[in-house]
Amino acid sequence: MARELGLNPRKFGSLANEQQEPWKRPLAEFIAHCYGKRFGRATPEHVHTLEEVVKRAEGQRSERQKRKATKEALPAGDMADCRTK
């Protein structure tokens, strides 16, 4: 849920200090509350494991590199034609 909210794991330390600040919710409850407030449901429709997320990112990265390699392989004249279309 935190990934869908776009929360930065490096900032969790400031969010997860309910011992020092008893008025704060525990981190898990805080994330669940924010998720429900933003998306209007208690749990995500599709739960993705970290391995799936990493695999998808690697696939996107490799596709981007392939496109970049084919783009560089084209002669300069062809690139000008692509931009005007």
C-alpha distances in whole Angstrom, upper triangle without the diagonal:
4,5,5,6,9,9,12,12,16,15,14,17,18,15,16,19,20,23,25,23,23,22,19,16,15,12,10,11,11,7,7,10,9,7,10,12,11,10,13,11,10,8,7,10,10,8,10,11,12,15,15,13,16,18,18,18,21,22,22,24,26,27,27,30,32,32,33,35,37,37,39,41,43,46,46,47,45,42,44,44,41,40,42,41
4,5,5,6,5,8,8,12,12,10,14,15,12,13,17,18,21,22,21,22,21,17,15,14,10,9,11,10,6,8,11,9,8,12,13,12,12,15,14,13,11,10,14,13,12,12,12,12,16,16,13,16,19,18,17,21,22,22,23,26,27,26,29,31,31,32,35,36,36,38,40,42,45,44,46,44,41,43,44,40,39,42,41
4,5,5,6,8,9,12,13,12,16,17,15,16,20,21,24,26,25,25,25,21,19,17,14,13,15,14,10,12,14,12,10,14,15,13,13,16,16,15,13,11,14,12,11,10,11,10,13,13,10,12,15,14,14,17,19,18,19,22,23,23,25,27,28,28,31,33,32,34,37,38,41,41,43,41,38,40,40,37,36,38,38
4,5,8,11,12,16,15,15,19,19,17,18,22,23,26,27,26,27,25,22,20,19,15,14,15,14,10,11,13,11,8,12,13,10,10,13,13,13,11,9,11,11,10,10,12,12,15,14,11,14,17,15,15,19,19,18,20,23,23,23,26,28,28,29,31,33,33,35,37,38,41,41,43,40,37,39,39,36,35,37,36
4,6,9,11,14,13,13,17,17,14,16,20,21,24,25,23,24,22,19,17,17,14,13,14,12,8,10,11,8,7,10,11,8,9,13,13,13,12,11,14,14,13,14,15,15,19,18,15,17,20,18,18,21,23,21,22,26,26,25,28,30,30,31,34,35,34,36,39,40,43,42,44,42,39,40,41,37,36,38,38
4,6,9,12,11,12,16,16,14,16,20,21,25,25,24,25,24,20,19,18,15,15,16,14,11,13,14,11,11,14,14,12,13,16,17,17,15,14,16,16,15,14,16,14,18,17,14,16,19,17,16,19,21,19,20,23,24,23,25,28,28,28,31,33,32,34,36,38,40,40,42,39,36,38,39,35,34,36,36
4,6,9,8,8,12,12,10,13,16,18,21,21,20,22,21,17,16,15,12,12,14,12,9,12,13,10,11,15,15,13,15,18,18,17,16,15,18,18,16,16,16,15,18,18,15,17,20,19,18,21,23,22,22,26,26,25,28,30,30,30,33,35,35,36,39,40,43,42,44,42,39,41,42,38,37,40,39
4,5,6,7,10,11,11,13,16,18,21,21,21,22,22,18,18,17,13,14,16,14,12,15,17,14,14,18,18,17,18,21,21,20,19,18,21,20,18,17,17,15,18,19,16,16,20,19,17,20,23,21,21,25,26,25,27,30,30,29,32,34,34,35,38,39,42,41,44,42,39,40,42,38,37,40,40
4,5,5,8,10,10,11,14,17,19,19,20,21,21,18,17,15,11,13,16,14,12,15,17,15,16,19,20,19,20,23,22,21,19,19,22,21,18,17,16,13,17,18,15,16,20,20,18,20,23,22,22,25,27,26,28,31,31,31,33,36,36,37,39,41,44,43,46,44,41,43,44,41,40,43,43
4,6,7,9,10,11,14,17,19,19,19,21,22,18,18,16,13,15,18,16,15,18,20,18,19,22,22,21,23,26,26,24,23,22,26,24,22,21,19,17,20,21,18,18,22,22,20,22,25,24,24,27,29,27,29,32,33,32,34,37,36,37,40,42,44,44,46,45,42,43,45,42,40,44,44
4,5,6,7,9,11,14,17,16,16,18,18,15,15,14,11,14,16,13,13,17,17,15,17,20,20,19,22,24,24,23,22,22,25,25,22,22,21,19,22,23,20,21,25,24,22,25,28,27,26,30,31,30,31,34,35,34,37,39,39,39,42,44,46,46,48,47,43,45,46,43,42,44,45
4,5,5,6,9,12,14,14,14,16,16,13,13,11,8,11,13,11,10,14,15,14,15,19,19,19,21,23,22,20,20,20,24,23,21,20,20,18,21,23,20,21,25,25,23,26,28,28,27,31,32,31,33,36,36,36,39,41,41,42,44,46,49,48,51,49,46,47,49,45,44,47,47
4,5,5,7,10,12,12,12,15,16,13,13,11,9,13,15,13,13,17,18,17,19,22,22,22,24,26,26,24,23,24,27,27,24,24,23,21,24,26,23,24,27,28,26,28,31,31,30,33,35,34,35,39,39,39,41,44,43,44,47,49,51,50,53,52,48,50,52,48,47,50,50
4,6,6,9,12,11,10,13,14,11,12,12,10,14,15,12,13,17,17,16,18,21,21,21,23,25,25,24,24,24,28,28,26,26,25,23,27,28,25,26,30,30,28,30,33,32,32,35,37,35,37,40,40,40,42,45,44,45,48,50,52,51,54,52,49,50,52,49,47,50,50
4,6,8,11,11,10,12,12,8,9,8,7,10,11,8,10,13,13,12,15,17,17,18,20,22,22,20,20,21,25,25,23,23,23,22,25,26,24,25,29,29,27,30,32,31,32,35,36,35,37,40,40,40,43,45,44,45,48,50,52,52,54,52,49,50,52,48,47,49,49
4,6,8,9,9,11,12,8,8,6,5,9,10,9,10,13,14,14,16,19,19,20,22,23,23,20,20,22,26,26,23,23,23,21,25,26,24,25,29,29,28,31,33,33,33,36,38,37,38,41,42,42,44,47,46,47,50,52,54,54,56,55,51,53,54,51,49,52,52
4,5,6,6,8,10,8,9,8,8,12,13,12,14,16,17,17,19,21,22,23,25,26,26,23,24,25,29,29,27,27,26,25,28,30,28,29,33,33,32,34,37,36,36,39,41,40,42,45,45,45,47,50,49,50,53,55,57,57,59,58,54,56,57,54,52,55,55
4,5,5,5,7,5,6,6,8,11,11,11,14,16,15,16,19,20,21,22,25,25,25,22,23,25,29,30,27,28,27,27,30,32,30,31,34,35,34,36,39,38,39,42,43,43,44,47,48,47,50,52,52,53,56,58,60,59,62,60,57,58,60,56,55,57,57
4,6,6,9,9,10,9,11,14,14,14,17,19,19,20,23,24,24,26,28,29,28,25,26,28,32,33,30,31,30,29,32,34,32,33,37,37,36,39,41,41,41,44,46,45,47,50,50,50,52,55,55,55,58,60,63,62,65,63,60,61,63,59,58,60,60
4,6,9,9,11,11,13,17,17,16,19,21,20,21,24,26,25,27,30,30,30,27,28,30,34,35,32,33,32,31,34,36,34,35,38,39,37,40,42,42,42,45,47,46,47,50,51,50,53,55,55,55,58,60,63,62,64,63,59,61,62,59,57,60,60
4,6,6,9,10,12,16,15,14,17,19,18,19,22,23,22,24,27,27,28,25,27,29,32,33,31,32,32,31,34,36,34,35,38,38,37,40,42,41,42,45,46,45,47,50,50,50,53,55,54,55,58,60,62,61,64,62,59,60,61,58,56,59,59
4,5,8,9,12,15,14,13,17,18,17,18,21,22,22,24,27,27,26,24,26,28,32,33,31,32,32,31,35,36,34,36,39,39,38,41,43,43,43,46,48,47,49,52,52,52,54,57,56,57,60,62,64,63,66,64,61,62,63,60,58,61,60
4,7,10,12,15,13,12,15,17,15,16,20,20,19,22,24,24,24,22,24,27,30,32,30,32,32,31,35,36,34,36,39,39,38,41,43,42,43,46,47,46,48,51,51,51,54,56,55,57,60,61,63,62,64,63,59,61,62,58,57,59,59
4,7,9,11,10,8,12,14,12,13,16,17,17,19,22,22,22,20,21,24,27,28,27,28,28,28,31,32,30,32,35,35,34,37,39,38,39,42,43,42,44,47,47,47,50,52,52,53,56,57,60,59,61,59,56,57,58,55,53,56,55
4,6,8,6,6,9,10,9,11,14,15,15,17,19,19,19,16,18,20,24,25,24,25,25,25,29,30,28,30,33,33,32,35,37,37,37,41,42,41,43,46,46,46,49,51,51,52,55,56,59,58,60,58,55,57,57,54,52,55,54
4,6,5,6,9,10,11,12,14,15,16,18,20,20,19,16,17,20,23,24,22,23,23,23,26,27,26,28,31,31,30,33,35,35,36,39,40,40,42,44,45,45,48,50,49,51,53,55,58,57,60,57,54,56,57,53,52,55,54
4,5,5,6,9,10,11,12,14,15,16,18,19,18,15,16,17,21,21,19,20,20,19,23,24,22,24,27,27,27,29,32,31,32,35,36,36,38,40,41,41,44,46,46,47,50,51,54,54,56,54,51,52,53,50,49,51,51
4,5,5,6,9,10,11,12,14,15,16,17,15,12,12,14,18,18,16,18,17,18,21,22,21,23,26,26,26,28,30,30,31,34,35,35,37,40,40,41,43,45,45,47,49,51,54,54,56,53,50,52,53,49,48,51,50
4,5,5,6,9,10,10,12,14,15,15,14,11,12,15,18,20,18,20,20,21,24,25,23,26,29,28,28,31,33,33,34,37,38,38,40,42,43,43,46,48,47,49,52,53,56,56,58,55,52,54,55,51,50,52,51
4,5,5,6,9,10,11,12,14,15,14,12,13,15,19,20,19,20,21,21,25,25,23,25,28,28,27,31,32,31,33,36,37,36,38,41,41,41,44,46,46,47,50,51,54,53,55,53,50,52,52,49,47,50,49
4,5,5,6,9,10,11,12,13,12,10,11,12,16,17,15,17,17,17,21,21,19,22,25,24,24,27,29,28,29,32,33,33,35,37,37,38,41,43,42,44,47,48,51,50,52,50,47,48,49,46,44,47,46
4,6,5,6,9,10,10,11,9,7,8,10,14,15,14,16,17,18,22,22,20,23,26,25,25,28,30,29,31,34,34,34,37,39,39,40,43,44,44,46,48,49,52,52,54,51,48,50,50,47,46,48,47
4,5,5,6,9,10,10,10,8,10,13,16,18,17,20,21,22,25,25,23,26,29,28,28,31,32,31,33,36,36,36,39,41,41,42,45,46,46,48,50,51,54,53,55,53,50,51,51,48,47,49,48
4,6,5,6,8,10,10,10,11,12,16,17,17,19,20,21,24,24,22,24,27,26,25,29,30,29,30,34,34,33,36,38,38,38,42,43,42,44,47,48,51,50,52,49,46,48,48,44,43,45,44
4,5,5,6,7,7,7,8,9,12,14,13,16,18,18,22,21,19,22,24,23,23,27,28,26,28,31,31,31,34,36,36,37,40,41,40,43,45,46,49,48,50,48,45,46,46,43,42,44,43
4,6,5,5,5,5,8,9,12,15,15,18,20,21,25,24,22,25,27,26,26,30,31,29,32,35,34,34,37,39,39,40,43,44,43,46,48,49,52,51,53,50,47,49,49,45,44,46,45
4,6,6,8,9,11,13,15,18,18,21,23,24,27,26,24,27,29,28,28,31,32,30,32,36,35,35,38,40,39,40,43,44,44,46,48,49,52,51,52,50,47,48,48,45,43,45,44
4,6,8,10,11,11,14,16,17,19,21,22,25,24,22,25,27,25,25,28,29,27,29,32,32,31,35,36,36,37,40,41,40,42,45,45,48,47,49,46,43,44,44,41,39,41,40
4,6,8,9,9,10,13,14,17,20,21,24,22,20,24,25,23,24,27,28,26,28,31,31,31,34,35,35,36,39,40,39,42,44,45,47,47,48,45,43,44,44,40,39,41,39
4,7,9,10,11,15,16,19,22,23,26,25,23,27,28,26,27,31,31,30,32,35,34,34,37,39,38,40,43,43,43,45,48,48,51,51,52,49,46,47,47,44,42,44,43
4,6,7,9,12,13,17,19,21,24,23,22,25,27,25,26,30,30,29,32,34,34,34,37,39,38,40,43,43,43,46,48,48,52,51,52,50,47,48,48,45,44,46,44
4,7,9,12,12,16,18,20,23,22,21,25,26,25,26,30,30,29,32,34,34,35,38,39,39,41,43,44,44,47,49,50,53,53,54,51,49,50,50,47,46,48,46
4,7,9,9,12,14,17,19,18,18,21,23,22,23,26,27,26,29,31,31,32,35,36,36,38,40,41,42,44,46,47,50,50,52,49,46,48,48,44,44,46,44
4,5,6,9,12,15,17,15,15,18,20,18,20,23,23,23,25,28,28,28,31,33,33,34,37,38,38,40,42,43,47,47,48,45,43,45,44,41,40,42,41
4,7,10,13,16,18,15,15,19,20,18,20,23,23,23,26,28,27,28,31,32,32,34,37,37,38,40,42,43,46,46,48,44,42,44,44,40,40,42,40
4,6,10,13,14,12,12,16,16,15,17,20,19,20,23,24,24,25,28,29,29,31,34,34,35,38,39,40,44,44,45,42,40,42,42,38,38,40,38
4,7,10,12,10,10,14,15,14,16,19,19,19,22,24,24,25,28,29,30,32,34,35,35,38,39,41,44,45,46,43,41,43,43,39,39,42,40
4,7,8,6,7,10,11,10,13,15,15,16,18,20,21,22,25,26,27,28,30,32,32,35,36,38,41,42,44,41,38,41,41,37,37,40,38
4,5,5,6,9,10,11,13,14,16,17,19,20,21,23,25,26,27,29,30,32,33,35,36,38,42,43,45,42,40,42,42,39,39,42,40
4,5,5,6,9,10,11,12,14,15,16,18,20,21,22,24,26,27,28,30,31,33,35,37,40,41,43,40,38,41,41,37,38,41,40
4,5,5,6,9,10,10,12,14,15,16,18,20,21,22,24,26,27,29,30,31,33,35,39,40,42,39,37,40,40,37,37,40,39
4,5,5,6,9,10,10,12,14,15,16,18,20,21,23,24,26,27,28,30,32,34,37,38,40,37,35,38,38,34,35,38,36
4,5,5,6,9,10,11,12,14,15,17,18,20,21,23,24,26,27,29,30,32,36,36,38,36,33,36,36,33,33,36,35
4,5,5,6,9,10,10,12,14,15,16,18,20,21,22,24,26,27,29,31,34,35,37,35,32,35,36,32,32,36,35
4,5,5,6,9,10,11,12,14,15,17,18,20,21,23,24,26,27,29,33,34,36,33,31,34,35,31,32,35,34
4,5,5,6,9,10,11,12,14,15,17,18,20,21,22,24,26,28,31,32,34,31,29,32,32,28,29,32,31
4,5,5,6,9,10,10,12,14,15,16,18,20,21,22,24,26,30,30,32,30,27,30,31,27,27,31,30
4,5,5,6,9,10,10,12,14,15,16,18,20,21,22,25,28,29,32,29,27,30,31,27,28,31,30
4,5,5,6,9,10,11,12,14,15,17,18,20,21,23,27,28,30,27,25,29,29,25,26,29,28
4,5,5,6,9,10,11,12,14,15,16,18,20,22,25,26,28,25,23,26,26,22,23,26,25
4,5,5,6,9,10,10,12,14,15,16,18,20,24,24,27,24,22,25,26,23,23,26,26
4,5,5,6,9,10,10,12,14,15,16,19,22,24,26,23,22,25,25,22,23,27,26
4,5,5,6,9,10,11,12,14,15,17,21,22,24,21,19,23,23,19,20,24,23
4,5,5,6,9,10,10,12,14,16,19,20,22,19,17,20,21,17,18,22,21
4,5,5,6,9,10,10,12,15,18,19,21,19,17,21,22,19,19,23,23
4,5,5,6,8,10,11,13,16,18,20,18,16,20,20,17,19,22,21
4,5,5,6,9,10,11,15,16,18,15,13,17,17,14,15,19,18
4,6,5,6,9,10,13,14,17,14,12,16,17,14,15,19,19
4,5,5,6,9,12,14,16,14,13,17,18,15,17,21,20
4,5,5,7,10,12,14,12,11,15,15,13,15,18,18
4,5,6,9,10,12,10,8,12,12,10,12,15,15
4,5,8,9,12,11,9,13,14,13,14,17,18
4,7,9,12,10,10,14,15,13,16,19,19
4,6,8,6,7,10,11,10,13,15,16
4,6,5,7,9,10,11,13,15,16
4,5,5,7,9,10,11,13,15
4,5,5,7,9,10,11,13
4,5,5,6,9,10,11
4,5,5,6,9,10
4,5,5,7,9
4,6,5,7
4,6,6
4,6
4
